[in-house]
């Protein structure tokens, strides 16, 4: 039996292949984004989707495939996390955004929530509370079609226009160089790097292992428009 514990996934590393010029021309028709907050069925669908889109072939190594038993176990644990963070009973501002095809198939998701974030010095206790994007993933069959950018923009819209925030943060693994470059292209800039971070990796043996990694905290100013890409701070 696969026993796992997911400790609030924060890094975004299933996004890198989801951008591209091709997304402008080949984005599937009828795509819609919607919030799954409080909808248990949608949170369950998102959990099942996330296992395949995020956990299989995770950056830095990990399992190339999962057995049905492993997939079910991961889905249950992922649903527990999503329900804790995005259900109606969860405290604070938090939304899980789904990107769906007209038939309801989930092809992408992204979370946005107000969260405490270390303000530059990881050793200092001071933290700020600001929107943090997380749990962003795109289906392997629909990458390079602009879905990732669509989700990022929707998360930024919520942070800016529904919550009145001027900034948006995200965490991404430094070794995911393609994702880092693309976030930079979208206007995000590095705030700090945690060189002693750990991440979970599924293995072909059916376990989850803690592996060393470096997490980059990135920030974008939302109230500057195009200028935010040139002057993020």
C-alpha positions in Angstrom: 0.0 0.0 0.0 1.3 3.4 -0.9 1.4 5.7 2.1 2.2 9.4 1.4 1.9 12.8 2.9 1.8 15.9 0.7 2.9 19.0 2.6 1.2 21.8 0.7 2.7 21.8 -2.7 4.1 25.2 -3.5 6.4 25.0 -6.4 5.2 25.2 -10.0 7.1 22.8 -12.3 4.6 21.3 -14.6 4.1 24.4 -16.6 7.2 24.8 -18.8 6.0 23.1 -21.9 2.6 24.9 -21.8 3.6 28.2 -23.4 4.6 29.0 -26.9 3.8 30.9 -30.0 1.8 27.9 -31.2 -0.6 28.5 -28.4 -1.9 31.6 -30.2 -3.0 29.6 -33.2 -3.6 26.1 -31.9 -5.4 26.7 -28.6 -8.4 24.4 -28.4 -11.8 26.0 -29.1 -14.2 26.6 -26.4 -11.7 26.6 -23.5 -13.2 28.0 -20.3 -11.7 28.8 -16.9 -13.8 28.5 -13.8 -13.3 28.3 -10.0 -13.6 24.9 -8.3 -13.8 26.4 -4.8 -16.4 24.5 -2.8 -17.4 22.1 -5.6 -16.4 18.7 -4.3 -16.9 17.0 -7.7 -14.7 19.5 -9.4 -12.0 19.3 -6.7 -12.0 15.5 -7.2 -11.7 15.8 -10.9 -8.8 18.3 -10.4 -7.1 15.9 -8.0 -7.2 13.0 -10.5 -6.0 15.3 -13.3 -3.2 16.7 -11.2 -1.7 13.3 -10.4 -1.0 12.6 -14.1 -0.1 16.2 -15.1 2.2 17.0 -12.2 3.4 13.8 -10.5 4.4 11.6 -13.4 7.8 12.6 -14.8 8.2 15.4 -12.3 11.2 17.7 -13.0 14.3 16.3 -11.3 13.4 12.7 -11.8 10.7 10.5 -10.5 8.4 7.8 -11.8 7.8 7.6 -15.6 4.4 6.0 -14.9 2.2 5.0 -12.1 0.2 1.8 -11.4 -3.5 2.2 -10.9 -3.1 1.6 -7.2 -0.4 4.3 -6.9 -2.6 6.7 -8.9 -5.6 6.1 -6.7 -3.6 6.6 -3.6 -2.0 9.8 -4.9 -5.5 11.1 -6.0 -7.0 10.5 -2.6 -4.1 12.4 -0.9 -4.2 15.2 -3.5 -8.0 15.5 -3.0 -7.5 15.8 0.8 -5.1 18.7 0.2 -7.3 20.5 -2.4 -10.3 20.1 -0.1 -8.4 21.6 2.8 -7.2 24.6 0.8 -10.0 25.3 -1.6 -13.3 24.1 -0.1 -15.9 26.6 1.2 -14.9 25.8 4.7 -11.2 26.8 4.1 -10.1 30.0 5.7 -8.7 33.0 3.9 -8.7 33.9 0.2 -8.0 30.9 -2.0 -9.2 29.7 -5.4 -8.5 26.7 -7.6 -8.9 27.6 -11.2 -9.7 24.9 -13.7 -9.3 25.1 -17.5 -11.8 22.9 -19.2 -12.8 21.8 -22.7 -16.4 22.2 -23.8 -17.1 18.6 -22.7 -15.9 19.3 -19.2 -12.5 17.6 -19.5 -9.9 19.3 -17.2 -6.8 20.2 -19.2 -5.2 22.6 -16.7 -5.4 24.0 -13.2 -3.8 26.6 -11.0 -4.2 27.7 -7.4 -4.0 31.3 -6.1 -4.2 32.1 -2.4 -3.1 34.8 0.1 -0.2 33.3 2.0 2.6 34.3 4.3 5.8 34.7 2.2 9.4 35.3 3.5 10.3 38.9 2.6 13.8 38.5 1.1 15.7 37.1 4.0 14.9 33.4 4.6 16.6 33.5 8.0 14.5 36.4 9.2 11.1 35.7 10.8 9.4 38.6 9.0 6.9 37.6 6.4 4.4 39.4 4.2 0.9 38.2 3.2 0.3 38.3 -0.5 -1.2 36.2 -3.4 0.9 33.1 -4.1 0.3 31.1 -7.2 0.8 27.3 -6.9 -0.4 23.9 -8.1 -0.2 24.9 -11.7 -0.2 22.1 -14.2 -1.2 21.5 -17.8 -2.2 18.2 -19.4 0.6 16.6 -21.4 -1.7 16.4 -24.4 -2.5 20.1 -24.4 0.9 21.7 -23.8 2.3 24.5 -26.0 -1.2 25.7 -26.7 -1.3 28.8 -24.4 -3.2 27.1 -21.6 -0.6 27.8 -19.0 -0.5 31.5 -19.8 -4.3 31.6 -19.7 -4.3 30.2 -16.2 -1.5 32.6 -15.0 -3.5 35.5 -16.3 -6.7 34.4 -14.6 -4.8 33.9 -11.3 -3.4 37.4 -11.7 -6.8 38.8 -12.5 -8.2 37.4 -9.3 -5.3 38.7 -7.2 -5.5 42.2 -8.8 -9.2 42.9 -9.4 -11.0 40.6 -6.9 -8.6 40.9 -4.0 -7.1 44.3 -4.7 -3.4 43.1 -4.5 -0.6 44.8 -6.4 1.8 41.8 -6.4 1.7 38.1 -7.2 4.3 35.6 -6.1 5.1 32.0 -7.1 7.7 29.3 -6.2 9.4 27.3 -8.9 12.3 24.8 -8.9 15.5 26.5 -10.1 16.4 23.4 -12.2 13.2 23.9 -14.2 15.1 26.4 -16.4 12.4 26.5 -19.1 9.7 27.5 -16.6 11.9 30.1 -14.9 12.7 31.7 -18.3 9.0 31.8 -19.2 8.0 33.3 -16.0 10.6 36.0 -16.5 9.1 36.6 -20.0 5.7 37.1 -18.3 7.2 39.7 -16.0 8.2 37.7 -12.9 11.6 38.4 -11.2 13.5 36.5 -8.6 13.1 37.7 -5.1 15.2 35.0 -3.3 16.4 31.4 -3.7 16.2 28.7 -1.1 19.2 26.5 -1.8 18.4 24.0 1.0 14.8 23.1 0.0 13.3 19.7 -0.4 10.8 18.3 -2.8 8.9 15.1 -3.1 9.5 12.8 -6.1 7.5 9.6 -6.9 9.8 6.7 -7.7 9.3 3.7 -9.9 9.3 1.6 -6.7 6.0 3.2 -5.7 7.4 5.5 -3.0 7.7 9.2 -2.5 11.2 10.3 -1.7 12.4 13.6 -0.3 15.0 15.0 -2.7 17.2 18.2 -2.4 16.3 21.1 -4.7 16.5 24.8 -5.0 13.3 26.9 -4.9 13.1 30.3 -6.5 10.6 32.8 -5.2 9.5 35.1 -8.0 7.3 38.2 -7.9 5.4 40.3 -10.4 3.9 43.8 -9.9 0.3 43.7 -11.2 -0.5 47.4 -11.0 2.1 48.6 -13.6 0.7 46.9 -16.7 3.4 46.4 -19.4 5.8 48.4 -17.2 5.6 45.7 -14.6 7.7 43.4 -16.8 10.5 46.0 -16.9 10.2 47.2 -13.3 8.8 44.4 -11.2 9.8 45.9 -7.8 
